[in-house]
Amino acid sequence: MNTVYPFDLKELPYSYETLEPVLGSETLHFHHDKHMNTYVNNLNAALESYPELHKYSLCELLKNIENLPQSIQTAVRNNGGGVYNHELYFSTLTRVNANTHPSVLLQAAIERDFGSYEEMIGKLKQAAIGRFGSGWAYIVTDQEGNLSICSTQNQDVPNLENVVPLMTVDVWEHAYYLDYQNRRPDYFDALITLINWDIVSKTYEER
């Protein structure tokens, strides 16, 4: 996520069939190749006429929305957030039955801050299915390693000055409608089985 303008559509770290039957290949083609690619193109279009901003990473742009030219603040918030959220979402998924687990360090933090892994997932599910309309639910950490759950609407991101997002659940309907129709809770329960806790743990330990 530290690349600069012009931003590229990052390839999926797995084939389109890898996440079946939880997420079908058709869903991934639409979600990654169409939806995410639109955010990348729109972000580049917003930044094109502002060469002074081309040296900034995606995180730097999102942390400094209020300091950007007013005419592109909304475009960068929406499309830059769309790129950031989708990169995080796709990067923390893996194949069915990959059997990954939180690291010893992350598991200790989970038990300290939530009581158990099951309690954390329950709170994440509440945030995901309770988000009205479109948005995201996250597990985040602060710089001291304290974990919490948060949710954002549309393509907003958490406050990147204060927290590091570890993983996210996309609750825009295009993320799951072909496979689950309006059954968001079923989508959540299935998606959690795809989380690559090795990647999440690495991000936590490198925060």
Disulfide bonds with the S-S distance in Angstrom:
none
